[in-house]
Amino acid sequence: MDGKTQGLRADARRNRDLILAAAQELFLEQGVDVALEEVARRAGVGIGTLYRRFPDREALLRGVGEAGLRRMAELAEAARREEPDAWHALCRFLRCCTELRLGELSAKLDPVLHQRMRAGEEQHELRERVTEGLLGMIAEAQADGALRADVGPVDLALIMTLHVYAPPGLPGGQGLPRVVEIVLDGLRADRATPLPGPRSTSADLRRYTAVEPGAR
């Protein structure tokens, strides 16, 4: 639990979680300009309760971003702890990340605000946890000979935010889940098609995720 929520009563924490969940749903459905009154209605709380926790839209966006990062860090740690090897942990983590629709949410954020959120001090520790978890899974899966050696950390970071447009009426199971499995199959070490360009490094990943020294 982060420092902002440690001192909250159980009911206040519950309201905060409800607001963040409702905000993420509505941002994905309607965009980040959705009325905050609608967020409060979806969460089942009064607008005053929302403003006590999030005094403006940017604070709410930051809250949603932090909640997503915290969830990603927890997913990475759980996958490494519970799966039999790094390859299965990595695949589980990537599937979960795409299910969170991170790419779609990022695409809806205003680019300037998104960059401020990426570089914020309060998100640095969470980004570091996610980065270290991903780098660990990559190193172990490649050492085991399961993950192709020419795949770099930035490749996996991009897959984490994979967004696929599925037109209305597409039969169930033929959208994002199938695409993710095709992508994961292409990560296997026995795939021979060479990748274009040089392999990215851990330093590239830190620049990409704004957790390199001095990026805070």
N, CA and C of each residue as an Amber inpcrd file, in Angstrom:
protein
   648
   0.8470000  -1.2030000   0.0000000   0.0000000   0.0000000   0.0000000
   0.8700000   1.2350000   0.0000000   0.5420000   2.2500000  -0.7750000
   1.3810000   3.4330000  -0.8760000   1.1650000   4.3600000   0.2980000
   2.0750000   5.3570000   0.4430000   2.0140000   6.2680000   1.5660000
   0.7610000   7.1000000   1.6090000   0.1570000   7.3400000   0.4420000
  -1.0330000   8.1810000   0.3890000  -2.2430000   7.4760000   0.9930000
  -2.2360000   6.1360000   0.9790000  -3.4140000   5.4090000   1.4540000
  -3.2000000   4.7440000   2.8050000  -1.9700000   4.7190000   3.3280000
  -1.7160000   4.0330000   4.5850000  -2.5220000   4.6180000   5.7350000
  -2.6810000   5.9510000   5.7480000  -3.3500000   6.5870000   6.8640000
  -4.8530000   6.6880000   6.7160000  -5.4140000   6.1650000   5.6560000
  -6.8490000   6.2800000   5.4290000  -7.6160000   5.2080000   6.1880000
  -8.8220000   5.5470000   6.6260000  -9.7140000   4.5510000   7.2060000
 -10.1270000   3.5750000   6.1150000 -10.6370000   2.4230000   6.5440000
 -11.0160000   1.3830000   5.5820000 -12.0610000   1.8970000   4.6030000
 -13.0450000   2.6610000   5.0880000 -14.0820000   3.1470000   4.1830000
 -13.5360000   4.1820000   3.2130000 -12.5810000   4.9970000   3.6700000
 -11.9730000   5.9860000   2.7840000 -11.1340000   5.2950000   1.7090000
 -10.3980000   4.2630000   2.0930000  -9.6200000   3.5010000   1.1050000
 -10.5510000   2.8510000   0.0920000 -11.6690000   2.3170000   0.5790000
 -12.6210000   1.6700000  -0.3300000 -13.1690000   2.6890000  -1.3250000
 -13.5320000   3.8780000  -0.8480000 -14.0410000   4.9100000  -1.7510000
 -12.9890000   5.3120000  -2.7800000 -11.7430000   5.4350000  -2.3420000
 -10.6710000   5.7980000  -3.2650000 -10.5050000   4.7370000  -4.3450000
 -10.5370000   3.4780000  -3.9380000 -10.4020000   2.3840000  -4.9040000
 -11.5780000   2.3640000  -5.8790000 -12.7790000   2.6150000  -5.3720000
 -13.9580000   2.6450000  -6.2400000 -13.8620000   3.7730000  -7.2680000
 -13.3890000   4.9280000  -6.8190000 -13.2570000   6.0780000  -7.7170000
 -12.2300000   5.7730000  -8.8080000 -11.0900000   5.2110000  -8.4300000
 -10.0570000   4.9080000  -9.4090000 -10.5240000   3.8670000 -10.4230000
 -11.2210000   2.8430000  -9.9510000 -11.7280000   1.8090000 -10.8580000
 -12.7490000   2.3930000 -11.8270000 -13.6480000   3.2160000 -11.3010000
 -14.6610000   3.8460000 -12.1580000 -14.0140000   4.7940000 -13.1550000
 -13.0250000   5.5540000 -12.7130000 -12.3440000   6.4930000 -13.6090000
 -11.6550000   5.7560000 -14.7480000 -10.9640000   4.6690000 -14.4370000
 -10.2840000   3.9300000 -15.5020000 -11.2860000   3.3860000 -16.5130000
 -12.3830000   2.8360000 -16.0330000 -13.4170000   2.3190000 -16.9370000
 -13.9370000   3.4160000 -17.8640000 -14.2380000   4.5690000 -17.2870000
 -14.8240000   5.6530000 -18.0730000 -13.8050000   6.3070000 -19.0000000
 -12.5550000   6.4130000 -18.5650000 -11.5260000   6.9420000 -19.4580000
 -11.3970000   6.0570000 -20.6840000 -11.4670000   4.7490000 -20.4970000
 -11.3750000   3.8210000 -21.6160000 -12.6200000   3.8850000 -22.5000000
 -13.7750000   4.0500000 -21.8760000 -15.0210000   4.0640000 -22.6370000
 -15.2500000   5.3840000 -23.3680000 -14.9620000   6.5090000 -22.6770000
 -15.3700000   7.8140000 -23.1950000 -14.2260000   8.8050000 -23.3830000
 -13.0270000   8.4710000 -22.9230000 -11.9170000   9.3990000 -22.9860000
 -11.7180000  10.1350000 -21.6720000 -10.5960000  10.8260000 -21.5580000
 -10.2270000  11.4450000 -20.2830000 -11.0010000  12.7240000 -19.9910000
 -11.8200000  13.1960000 -20.9320000 -12.6190000  14.3960000 -20.7000000
 -13.9930000  14.0940000 -20.1160000 -14.2420000  12.8460000 -19.7600000
 -15.5220000  12.4780000 -19.1850000 -15.7910000  13.3350000 -17.9380000
 -17.0450000  13.6810000 -17.7040000 -17.3980000  14.5150000 -16.5560000
 -17.0530000  13.8020000 -15.2490000 -16.4550000  14.5400000 -14.3260000
 -16.0930000  13.9390000 -13.0440000 -17.3380000  13.5350000 -12.2600000
 -18.4530000  14.2070000 -12.5140000 -19.7120000  13.7950000 -11.8820000
 -20.1000000  12.3810000 -12.3190000 -19.8210000  12.0590000 -13.5720000
 -20.1040000  10.7210000 -14.0810000 -19.2020000   9.6850000 -13.4060000
 -17.9540000  10.0590000 -13.1540000 -17.0370000   9.1660000 -12.4330000
 -17.5840000   8.8900000 -11.0370000 -18.0260000   9.9430000 -10.3620000
 -18.5740000   9.7650000  -9.0130000 -19.8020000   8.8660000  -9.0380000
 -20.6910000   9.0570000 -10.0340000 -21.8900000   8.2080000 -10.1320000
 -21.5050000   6.7570000 -10.3720000 -20.5600000   6.5330000 -11.2690000
 -20.1470000   5.1600000 -11.5550000 -19.5370000   4.5050000 -10.3070000
 -18.8140000   5.2920000  -9.5330000 -18.1820000   4.7680000  -8.3180000
 -19.1630000   4.5990000  -7.1680000 -20.3360000   5.2450000  -7.2690000
 -21.3090000   5.1540000  -6.1940000 -20.9840000   6.0410000  -5.0090000
 -20.2860000   7.1680000  -5.2720000 -19.9440000   8.1030000  -4.1950000
 -20.4150000   9.5000000  -4.5940000 -20.4460000  10.4030000  -3.6540000
 -20.8080000  11.7820000  -3.9360000 -19.6460000  12.5190000  -4.5890000
 -19.9670000  13.5910000  -5.3100000 -18.9240000  14.3530000  -5.9770000
 -17.9770000  14.9940000  -4.9690000 -18.4960000  15.3210000  -3.7850000
 -17.6320000  15.8720000  -2.7420000 -16.5830000  14.8740000  -2.2850000
 -16.9720000  13.6050000  -2.2040000 -16.0270000  12.5540000  -1.8310000
 -14.9220000  12.4420000  -2.8720000 -15.3040000  12.5280000  -4.1440000
 -14.2950000  12.4550000  -5.2150000 -13.3130000  13.6220000  -5.0860000
 -13.8320000  14.8330000  -4.9120000 -12.9360000  15.9920000  -4.8660000
 -12.0610000  16.0060000  -3.6140000 -12.5040000  15.3760000  -2.5320000
 -11.6430000  15.2980000  -1.3400000 -10.4150000  14.4470000  -1.6130000
 -10.5720000  13.4090000  -2.4240000  -9.4460000  12.5380000  -2.7340000
  -8.6590000  13.0440000  -3.9440000  -9.3680000  13.6190000  -4.9110000
  -8.7430000  14.0530000  -6.1690000  -9.2730000  15.4490000  -6.5040000
  -8.5280000  16.4880000  -6.1390000  -9.0520000  17.8560000  -6.2530000
  -9.2600000  18.3450000  -7.6870000  -8.6490000  17.6860000  -8.6810000
  -8.8580000  18.0930000 -10.0690000  -8.6500000  16.8850000 -10.9820000
  -8.8700000  17.1030000 -12.2620000  -8.7760000  15.9990000 -13.2240000
  -7.3620000  15.4210000 -13.3030000  -6.3600000  16.2990000 -13.2660000
  -4.9900000  15.8010000 -13.3510000  -4.6590000  14.9000000 -12.1730000
  -5.1350000  15.2550000 -10.9720000  -4.8930000  14.4040000  -9.8110000
  -5.5420000  13.0350000  -9.9930000  -6.7240000  13.0220000 -10.5900000
  -7.4030000  11.7510000 -10.8320000  -6.6500000  10.9250000 -11.8710000
  -6.1740000  11.5790000 -12.9290000  -5.3860000  10.8730000 -13.9380000
  -4.1210000  10.2850000 -13.3200000  -3.4710000  11.0520000 -12.4760000
  -2.2770000  10.5530000 -11.8090000  -2.6210000   9.3570000 -10.9210000
  -3.7550000   9.4380000 -10.2480000  -4.1770000   8.3360000  -9.3920000
  -4.4130000   7.0680000 -10.1820000  -5.0640000   7.2030000 -11.3270000
  -5.3050000   6.0430000 -12.1840000  -3.9780000   5.4710000 -12.6780000
  -3.0600000   6.3560000 -13.0770000  -1.7540000   5.9000000 -13.5480000
  -0.9800000   5.1660000 -12.4690000  -0.9960000   5.6900000 -11.2530000
  -0.2870000   5.0470000 -10.1530000  -0.9060000   3.6970000  -9.8100000
  -2.2280000   3.6270000  -9.8290000  -2.8990000   2.3600000  -9.5410000
  -2.5310000   1.3100000 -10.5800000  -2.4440000   1.7140000 -11.8510000
  -2.0600000   0.7830000 -12.8970000  -0.6330000   0.2970000 -12.7260000
   0.2850000   1.2000000 -12.3810000   1.6670000   0.8070000 -12.1560000
   1.7930000  -0.1420000 -10.9740000   1.0560000   0.1610000  -9.9080000
   1.1120000  -0.7100000  -8.7250000   0.6110000  -2.1020000  -9.0700000
  -0.4550000  -2.1640000  -9.8510000  -0.9930000  -3.4540000 -10.2660000
   0.0180000  -4.2070000 -11.1230000   0.7130000  -3.5090000 -12.0290000
   1.7200000  -4.1520000 -12.8590000   2.8630000  -4.7000000 -12.0220000
   3.3120000  -3.9290000 -11.0350000   4.3940000  -4.4050000 -10.1710000
   3.9680000  -5.6540000  -9.4110000   2.7400000  -5.6480000  -8.9040000
   2.2320000  -6.8130000  -8.1710000   2.1000000  -8.0250000  -9.0920000
   1.6630000  -7.7960000 -10.3290000   1.5270000  -8.9020000 -11.2840000
   2.8850000  -9.5070000 -11.6170000   3.8980000  -8.6730000 -11.8200000
   5.2350000  -9.1790000 -12.1260000   5.7850000  -9.9960000 -10.9690000
   5.6140000  -9.4910000  -9.7670000   6.1440000 -10.1840000  -8.5950000
   5.4070000 -11.5000000  -8.3500000   4.0840000 -11.4910000  -8.5490000
   3.3080000 -12.7230000  -8.3640000   3.6750000 -13.7650000  -9.4190000
   3.8610000 -13.3300000 -10.6590000   4.2100000 -14.2680000 -11.7310000
   5.5590000 -14.9220000 -11.4560000   6.5410000 -14.1450000 -11.0350000
   7.8680000 -14.7060000 -10.7580000   7.8360000 -15.6390000  -9.5530000
   6.9680000 -15.3530000  -8.6190000   6.8760000 -16.1620000  -7.4080000
   6.1280000 -17.4750000  -7.6460000   5.1170000 -17.4420000  -8.4940000
   4.1880000 -18.5630000  -8.6010000   4.3890000 -19.4680000  -9.8110000
   5.0200000 -18.9640000 -10.8670000   5.1770000 -19.7760000 -12.0710000
   6.4160000 -20.6660000 -11.9790000   6.4410000 -21.7970000 -12.7120000
   7.5530000 -22.7520000 -12.5800000   8.8770000 -22.2630000 -13.1490000
   8.8370000 -21.3280000 -14.0890000  10.0820000 -20.8120000 -14.6740000
   9.8260000 -19.4160000 -15.2250000  10.9210000 -18.7940000 -15.6710000
  10.8390000 -17.3920000 -16.1040000  10.0070000 -17.2340000 -17.3730000
  10.0610000 -18.1920000 -18.2890000   9.2810000 -18.0860000 -19.5200000
   7.7890000 -18.0300000 -19.2180000   7.3160000 -18.9430000 -18.3730000
   5.8900000 -18.9510000 -18.0260000   5.5190000 -17.7020000 -17.2300000
   6.4390000 -17.2320000 -16.4000000   6.1760000 -16.0010000 -15.6490000
   6.0470000 -14.8150000 -16.5960000   6.9490000 -14.7340000 -17.5780000
   6.9190000 -13.6250000 -18.5260000   5.6440000 -13.6430000 -19.3580000
   5.2610000 -14.8160000 -19.8460000   4.0340000 -14.9170000 -20.6470000
   2.8100000 -14.5390000 -19.8150000   2.7510000 -15.0030000 -18.5870000
   1.6230000 -14.6560000 -17.7130000   1.5630000 -13.1460000 -17.4840000
   2.7220000 -12.5460000 -17.2370000   2.7800000 -11.1070000 -16.9900000
   2.3230000 -10.3210000 -18.2090000   2.7970000 -10.6930000 -19.3900000
   2.4120000  -9.9700000 -20.6050000   0.9220000 -10.1220000 -20.8950000
   0.3820000 -11.3100000 -20.6840000  -1.0640000 -11.4900000 -20.8810000
  -1.8500000 -10.5810000 -19.9440000  -1.4350000 -10.5340000 -18.6910000
  -2.1470000  -9.7010000 -17.7070000  -2.0530000  -8.2210000 -18.0670000
  -0.8860000  -7.7810000 -18.5290000  -0.7160000  -6.3720000 -18.8910000
  -1.6520000  -5.9790000 -20.0290000  -1.7710000  -6.8410000 -21.0300000
  -2.6580000  -6.5020000 -22.1420000  -4.1120000  -6.5180000 -21.7040000
  -4.4530000  -7.3910000 -20.7650000  -5.8260000  -7.4180000 -20.2540000
  -6.1720000  -6.1260000 -19.5210000  -5.1620000  -5.4690000 -18.9340000
  -5.3910000  -4.1880000 -18.2510000  -5.6190000  -3.0410000 -19.2350000
  -5.3920000  -3.2890000 -20.5270000  -5.6180000  -2.3020000 -21.5950000
  -4.7630000  -1.0450000 -21.3890000  -3.5050000  -1.2700000 -21.0090000
  -2.6100000  -0.1500000 -20.7340000  -2.3330000   0.6830000 -21.9820000
  -2.1720000   0.0170000 -23.1180000  -1.9060000   0.7520000 -24.3390000
  -3.0520000   1.6410000 -24.7340000  -4.2590000   1.1220000 -24.6030000
  -5.4380000   1.9130000 -24.9530000  -5.5830000   3.1140000 -24.0370000
  -5.3340000   2.9130000 -22.7450000  -5.4560000   4.0220000 -21.7990000
  -4.4060000   5.0960000 -22.0840000  -3.1620000   4.6820000 -22.3520000
  -2.1030000   5.6490000 -22.6450000  -2.4260000   6.4560000 -23.8950000
  -3.0340000   5.7970000 -24.8860000  -3.3640000   6.4860000 -26.1340000
  -4.4150000   7.5710000 -25.9250000  -5.2050000   7.4570000 -24.8610000
  -6.2520000   8.4370000 -24.5960000  -5.7510000   9.6200000 -23.7670000
  -4.5600000   9.4940000 -23.1870000  -4.0410000  10.5750000 -22.3660000
  -3.4680000  11.6790000 -23.2430000  -3.6440000  12.8800000 -22.7960000
  -3.0010000  14.0060000 -23.4720000  -1.4900000  13.8030000 -23.4330000
  -0.7710000  13.9320000 -24.5600000   0.6640000  13.6350000 -24.5740000
   1.4720000  14.4180000 -23.5500000   1.1750000  15.6870000 -23.3570000
   1.9420000  16.4820000 -22.3980000   1.6890000  16.0010000 -20.9840000
   0.4170000  15.7660000 -20.6450000   0.0840000  15.2780000 -19.3140000
   0.6920000  13.9030000 -19.1010000   0.6370000  13.0540000 -20.1180000
   1.2000000  11.7250000 -20.0020000   2.6820000  11.7880000 -19.6720000
   3.4160000  12.6920000 -20.3120000   4.8400000  12.8080000 -20.0360000
   5.0770000  13.2880000 -18.6070000   4.2670000  14.2240000 -18.1180000
   4.4150000  14.6780000 -16.7320000   4.1550000  13.5360000 -15.7700000
   3.1630000  12.7000000 -16.0870000   2.8510000  11.5630000 -15.2290000
   3.9870000  10.5520000 -15.2390000   4.5970000  10.3220000 -16.4020000
   5.6990000   9.3740000 -16.5120000   6.8850000   9.7920000 -15.6520000
   7.1570000  11.0890000 -15.6060000   8.3660000  11.5670000 -14.9460000
   8.1260000  11.9470000 -13.4890000   6.9270000  11.7810000 -12.9790000
   6.6120000  12.2180000 -11.6230000   7.3610000  11.4420000 -10.5580000
   7.8160000  12.1410000  -9.5310000   8.5550000  11.5420000  -8.4240000
   7.7670000  10.4150000  -7.7700000   6.4550000  10.6310000  -7.5880000
   5.6480000   9.6540000  -6.8690000   5.5170000   8.3320000  -7.6090000
   5.7970000   8.3190000  -8.9040000   5.6820000   7.0840000  -9.6810000
   7.0210000   6.3940000  -9.9040000   8.1030000   7.0300000  -9.4950000
   9.4220000   6.4770000  -9.7910000   9.6170000   5.0960000  -9.1550000
   9.2810000   4.9690000  -7.8900000   9.4910000   3.6870000  -7.2050000
   8.6760000   2.5730000  -7.8550000   7.4380000   2.8800000  -8.2350000
   6.6060000   1.8640000  -8.8740000   7.1790000   1.4650000 -10.2250000
   7.6270000   2.4440000 -11.0060000   8.2330000   2.1340000 -12.3080000
   9.4940000   1.3060000 -12.1340000  10.2570000   1.6090000 -11.0900000
  11.4760000   0.8330000 -10.8320000  11.1290000  -0.6180000 -10.5080000
  10.0860000  -0.8310000  -9.7300000   9.6680000  -2.2070000  -9.4150000
   9.2670000  -2.9680000 -10.6810000   8.4850000  -2.3180000 -11.5300000
   8.0640000  -2.9620000 -12.7770000   9.2790000  -3.2400000 -13.6590000
  10.1820000  -2.2570000 -13.7740000  11.3650000  -2.4080000 -14.6160000
  12.2410000  -3.5550000 -14.1350000  12.4970000  -3.6070000 -12.8430000
  13.3560000  -4.6630000 -12.3140000  12.7110000  -6.0360000 -12.4910000
  11.4070000  -6.1060000 -12.2980000  10.7200000  -7.3810000 -12.4990000
  10.8160000  -7.8500000 -13.9380000  10.6080000  -6.9300000 -14.8840000
  10.6710000  -7.2900000 -16.3000000  12.0880000  -7.6950000 -16.6930000
  13.0950000  -6.9220000 -16.2860000  14.4720000  -7.2590000 -16.6190000
  14.8710000  -8.6110000 -16.0510000  14.4100000  -8.9080000 -14.8520000
  14.7270000 -10.1960000 -14.2450000  14.1350000 -11.3590000 -15.0260000
  12.8790000 -11.2240000 -15.4350000  12.2440000 -12.2910000 -16.2000000
  12.9230000 -12.4880000 -17.5530000  13.2870000 -11.3810000 -18.2070000
  13.9510000 -11.4750000 -19.5030000  15.2920000 -12.1970000 -19.3680000
  16.1160000 -11.7730000 -18.4030000  17.4390000 -12.3720000 -18.2250000
  17.3350000 -13.8660000 -17.9310000  16.4120000 -14.2420000 -17.0570000
  16.2790000 -15.6470000 -16.6850000  15.7270000 -16.4790000 -17.8420000
  14.7410000 -15.9460000 -18.5620000  14.1520000 -16.6990000 -19.6700000
  15.1560000 -16.8810000 -20.8060000  16.0120000 -15.8910000 -21.0410000
  17.0390000 -16.0430000 -22.0720000  18.1510000 -16.9750000 -21.6120000
  18.5010000 -16.9230000 -20.3320000  19.5110000 -17.8450000 -19.8120000
  19.0250000 -19.2900000 -19.8740000  17.7200000 -19.4870000 -19.7190000
  17.1410000 -20.8280000 -19.8060000  17.0090000 -21.3180000 -21.2450000
  17.2140000 -20.4120000 -22.2110000  17.0790000 -20.7860000 -23.6070000
  15.6470000 -20.8080000 -24.1030000  14.7370000 -20.1740000 -23.3800000
  13.3260000 -20.1700000 -23.7780000  12.9560000 -18.9310000 -24.5860000
  13.5280000 -17.7790000 -24.2270000  13.2330000 -16.5110000 -24.9010000
  14.3380000 -16.2170000 -25.9130000  13.9600000 -15.8430000 -27.1250000
  14.9600000 -15.5860000 -28.1640000  15.9340000 -14.5010000 -27.7260000
  17.1830000 -14.6820000 -28.0820000  18.2460000 -13.8250000 -27.5680000
  18.2220000 -12.4310000 -28.1520000  17.6180000 -12.2590000 -29.3260000
  17.6290000 -10.9310000 -29.9550000  16.4750000 -10.0550000 -29.5140000
  15.6450000 -10.5250000 -28.6080000  14.5690000  -9.7090000 -28.0440000
  15.1280000  -8.8710000 -26.9040000  14.8430000  -7.5750000 -26.9300000
  15.3370000  -6.6810000 -25.8970000  14.2340000  -6.1980000 -24.9690000
  14.6050000  -5.5360000 -23.8840000  13.6300000  -5.0840000 -22.8950000
  12.5690000  -4.1370000 -23.4570000  12.9600000  -3.2340000 -24.3620000
  11.9720000  -2.3020000 -24.9080000  10.9320000  -3.0490000 -25.7440000
  11.3510000  -4.1180000 -26.4350000  10.3830000  -4.9320000 -27.1820000
   9.2750000  -5.4300000 -26.2570000   9.6780000  -5.9270000 -25.0910000
   8.6960000  -6.4570000 -24.1510000   7.8510000  -5.3470000 -23.5380000
   8.4680000  -4.1790000 -23.2970000   7.7090000  -3.0460000 -22.7590000
   6.6290000  -2.6100000 -23.7410000   6.9370000  -2.6570000 -25.0410000
   5.9360000  -2.2950000 -26.0400000   4.8030000  -3.3200000 -26.0820000
   5.1440000  -4.5820000 -25.9250000   4.1010000  -5.6170000 -25.9010000
   3.1980000  -5.4380000 -24.6880000   3.7530000  -4.9690000 -23.5770000
   2.9500000  -4.7230000 -22.3800000   1.8120000  -3.7440000 -22.6550000
   2.0230000  -2.8230000 -23.5860000   1.0010000  -1.8170000 -23.8870000
   0.3360000  -2.0770000 -25.2360000   0.3600000  -3.3260000 -25.6790000
  -0.2510000  -3.6880000 -26.9520000  -1.7360000  -3.3530000 -26.9570000
  -2.1670000  -2.6820000 -28.0230000  -3.5710000  -2.3050000 -28.1800000
  -4.0400000  -2.7440000 -29.5500000  -5.0990000  -3.5240000 -29.6050000
  -5.6290000  -4.0370000 -30.8590000  -7.0710000  -3.5830000 -31.0060000
  -7.3670000  -2.9670000 -32.1250000  -8.7490000  -2.5780000 -32.3740000
  -9.5320000  -3.7850000 -32.8730000 -10.5960000  -4.1310000 -32.1540000
 -11.4790000  -5.2300000 -32.5460000 -12.8260000  -4.6310000 -32.9400000
 -13.2180000  -4.7020000 -34.1990000 -14.4810000  -4.0920000 -34.6260000
 -15.6750000  -4.7470000 -33.9540000 -16.7620000  -4.0090000 -33.7680000
 -17.9690000  -4.5730000 -33.1620000 -18.4380000  -5.8010000 -33.9390000
 -18.8810000  -6.8040000 -33.1960000 -19.4040000  -8.0030000 -33.8330000
 -18.3670000  -9.0650000 -34.1080000 -17.0880000  -8.7990000 -33.7980000
 -16.0680000  -9.8200000 -33.9900000 -16.3730000 -10.9960000 -33.0730000
 -16.3880000 -12.2320000 -33.6090000 -16.7020000 -13.3930000 -32.7680000
 -15.8060000 -13.4680000 -31.5420000 -16.3630000 -13.9410000 -30.4480000
 -15.6170000 -14.0110000 -29.2000000 -14.3320000 -14.8000000 -29.3430000
 -13.2740000 -14.3280000 -28.6580000 -11.9970000 -15.0160000 -28.6750000
 -11.1220000 -14.7060000 -29.8680000 -11.5670000 -13.8440000 -30.7820000
 -10.7840000 -13.5640000 -31.9860000 -10.1620000 -12.1710000 -31.9560000
 -10.1810000 -11.5180000 -30.8260000  -9.5810000 -10.1960000 -30.7130000
  -8.2300000 -10.2640000 -30.0430000  -8.0520000  -9.4540000 -29.0250000
  -6.7600000  -9.3070000 -28.3740000  -6.1730000 -10.6180000 -27.8470000
  -6.9370000 -11.4980000 -27.1880000  -6.3190000 -12.7250000 -26.6550000
  -5.6030000 -13.5530000 -27.7210000  -6.1900000 -13.6740000 -28.9130000
  -5.5480000 -14.4470000 -29.9750000  -4.2860000 -13.7440000 -30.4850000
  -4.3620000 -12.4270000 -30.6300000  -3.1940000 -11.6760000 -31.0890000
  -2.0460000 -11.8080000 -30.0900000  -2.3550000 -11.7370000 -28.8030000
  -1.3280000 -11.8690000 -27.7740000  -0.6390000 -13.2270000 -27.8710000
  -1.4020000 -14.2920000 -28.0890000  -0.7920000 -15.6150000 -28.1910000
   0.1000000 -15.7210000 -29.4230000  -0.2840000 -15.0830000 -30.5250000
   0.5660000 -15.0580000 -31.7160000   1.8720000 -14.3350000 -31.4080000
   1.7730000 -13.2100000 -30.7050000   2.9620000 -12.4420000 -30.3400000
   3.8670000 -13.2560000 -29.4190000   3.2910000 -13.8870000 -28.4130000
   4.0890000 -14.6830000 -27.4780000   4.8000000 -15.8240000 -28.1980000
   4.1370000 -16.4460000 -29.1530000   4.7680000 -17.5210000 -29.9100000
   5.9960000 -17.0080000 -30.6520000   5.9380000 -15.7730000 -31.1380000
   7.0710000 -15.1900000 -31.8440000   8.2530000 -14.8620000 -30.9490000
   8.0730000 -14.9170000 -29.6390000   9.1570000 -14.6460000 -28.7020000
   9.9880000 -15.8790000 -28.3810000   9.5320000 -17.0340000 -28.7890000
  10.2270000 -18.2800000 -28.4480000  11.6090000 -18.3420000 -29.1010000
  12.5350000 -18.9640000 -28.3960000  13.9260000 -19.0020000 -28.8530000
  14.1170000 -19.7560000 -30.1570000  13.1960000 -20.6570000 -30.5060000
  13.3750000 -21.4380000 -31.7290000  12.8250000 -20.7290000 -32.9660000
  12.3780000 -19.4970000 -32.8440000  11.8970000 -18.7450000 -33.9970000
  13.0920000 -18.1170000 -34.7170000  13.2050000 -18.3820000 -36.0140000
  14.4330000 -18.0390000 -36.7280000  14.3870000 -16.7140000 -37.4730000
  13.2230000 -16.1280000 -37.6970000  13.1520000 -14.8880000 -38.4700000
  13.8810000 -13.7710000 -37.7280000  14.9000000 -13.1650000 -38.3360000
  15.6550000 -12.1120000 -37.6420000  14.8100000 -10.8590000 -37.4560000
  15.0840000 -10.1710000 -36.3720000  14.3760000  -8.9280000 -36.0790000
  15.1400000  -7.7420000 -36.6720000  14.4390000  -6.7220000 -37.1440000
  15.1290000  -5.5570000 -37.7060000  15.7370000  -4.6880000 -36.6100000
  16.8820000  -4.0960000 -36.8920000  17.4810000  -3.1550000 -35.9550000
  18.2060000  -3.8360000 -34.8150000  18.9180000  -3.0460000 -34.0050000
  19.6870000  -3.6010000 -32.8900000  18.7850000  -3.9770000 -31.7130000
  19.2900000  -4.8630000 -30.8870000  18.5810000  -5.2590000 -29.6700000
  18.6680000  -4.1190000 -28.6530000  17.5510000  -3.8020000 -28.0070000
  17.5530000  -2.7670000 -26.9710000  18.1990000  -3.2940000 -25.6940000
  18.6150000  -2.3790000 -24.8390000  19.3100000  -2.7210000 -23.5960000
  18.4890000  -2.2810000 -22.3880000  18.9820000  -2.6400000 -21.2070000
  18.3140000  -2.2020000 -19.9760000  18.3530000  -0.6790000 -19.8560000
  19.4380000  -0.0490000 -20.3380000  19.5210000   1.4220000 -20.3080000
  18.4500000   2.0310000 -21.2100000  18.2040000   1.4100000 -22.3590000
  17.1400000   1.8870000 -23.2440000  15.7920000   1.8000000 -22.5470000
  15.5680000   0.6970000 -21.8380000  14.2990000   0.5290000 -21.1320000
  14.1310000   1.6030000 -20.0680000  15.1870000   1.9110000 -19.3490000
  15.0800000   2.9250000 -18.2970000  14.7990000   4.3060000 -18.8840000
  15.3820000   4.5960000 -20.0400000  15.0500000   5.8640000 -20.6890000
  13.5940000   5.8670000 -21.1540000  13.1640000   4.7560000 -21.6840000
  11.7920000   4.6340000 -22.1940000  10.7660000   4.7850000 -21.0720000
  11.0800000   4.2270000 -19.8920000  10.1250000   4.2530000 -18.7830000
  10.3820000   5.3930000 -17.8100000  11.3670000   6.2390000 -18.1110000
  11.6720000   7.4150000 -17.2640000  12.0840000   7.0250000 -15.8650000
  12.8570000   5.9470000 -15.7240000  13.3820000   5.5910000 -14.4020000
  14.9020000   5.6030000 -14.3820000  15.5110000   6.1750000 -15.4100000
  16.9680000   6.3060000 -15.3820000  17.3550000   7.3730000 -14.3490000
  18.5850000   7.3360000 -13.8180000  19.0100000   8.3710000 -12.8720000
  18.8070000   9.7590000 -13.4520000  18.2300000  10.6420000 -12.6760000
  18.0030000  12.0070000 -13.1160000  16.6840000  12.2290000 -13.8280000
  15.9380000  11.1250000 -14.0540000  14.6620000  11.2720000 -14.7870000
  13.5310000  11.6500000 -13.8670000  13.7790000  11.5720000 -12.5710000
  12.6910000  11.8770000 -11.6390000  12.4380000  13.3690000 -11.5780000
